[in-house]
């Protein structure tokens, strides 16, 4: 069970994790063919990315509620490392 970390009245309990290149990243999801993610794991906002799935930088440095790090499954994840985008 994920540890719940509140960000803009949103929790991180529904975010999956993905290992890549020796690091662990949160996964941000989006509908296939849509460039906006459903919700950023760091700030809770919708960011726009290319339509390519995979690793992306988080675009939330100046957004209200921004958190430099979050904790999911007792793993500290850093905004500066970005996240994975996966389509559904």
C-alpha positions as a printed Julia matrix, in Angstrom:
88×3 Matrix{Float64}:
  0.0    0.0     0.0
  1.34   3.43   -0.93
  1.98   6.06    1.69
 -0.45   8.93    1.2
  1.27  12.28    0.7
 -1.1   15.2     0.25
 -0.38  17.57   -2.64
 -3.02  20.2    -3.41
 -5.57  18.08   -1.53
 -4.6   15.12   -3.72
 -2.83  11.99   -2.54
 -0.28   9.8    -4.29
 -1.88   6.46   -3.37
 -2.91   5.66   -6.95
  0.47   6.25   -8.59
  2.44   3.24   -9.81
  6.23   3.07   -9.79
  8.56   2.16  -12.63
 12.24   1.19  -12.51
 14.46   2.41  -15.32
 18.22   2.94  -15.54
 18.75   2.0   -11.91
 16.24   4.58  -10.59
 12.6    4.44   -9.54
 10.07   6.91  -10.98
  6.38   7.62  -10.44
  4.14   6.93  -13.43
  1.83   9.66  -14.73
 -0.96   8.34  -16.95
 -2.9    9.83  -19.85
 -5.42   8.7   -22.44
 -3.87   7.44  -25.67
 -3.63  10.25  -28.22
 -3.83  13.0   -25.57
 -0.69  14.97  -24.73
 -1.8   16.1   -21.23
 -1.19  13.77  -18.3
 -4.12  13.07  -15.98
 -2.31  14.35  -12.89
  1.25  15.16  -11.94
  2.49  13.13   -8.97
  4.39  16.16   -7.64
  1.89  19.03   -7.92
 -1.4   17.44   -8.97
 -1.71  19.57  -12.12
 -2.01  18.44  -15.74
  1.16  19.0   -17.77
  1.54  18.71  -21.52
  4.22  16.46  -23.01
  4.99  15.0   -26.41
  2.82  12.01  -27.34
  5.75   9.66  -26.78
  5.45   7.4   -23.75
  8.47   7.15  -21.48
 10.56   9.32  -19.22
  9.74  13.05  -19.12
 10.8   16.0   -17.0
  8.19  17.34  -14.61
  7.05  20.88  -15.5
  5.84  22.02  -12.1
  8.61  24.11  -10.54
  6.54  27.28  -10.43
  3.09  25.78   -9.87
  1.29  26.28   -6.53
  1.62  23.27   -4.28
  4.87  22.11   -5.87
  6.78  19.53   -3.85
 10.45  18.84   -4.55
  9.95  15.25   -3.41
  7.18  12.79   -2.6
  7.1    9.39   -0.91
  5.41   6.37   -2.49
  5.84   2.86   -1.06
  8.45   4.27    1.34
 10.59   5.44   -1.6
 11.48   9.13   -1.86
 11.04  10.38   -5.43
 12.43  13.7    -6.62
 10.75  16.14   -9.0
 14.11  16.9   -10.56
 14.28  13.25  -11.73
 10.94  13.52  -13.57
  8.43  10.71  -14.13
  7.28   8.14  -16.66
  4.29   8.84  -18.88
  2.18   5.82  -19.84
 -0.9    5.75  -22.06
 -4.06   3.79  -21.26
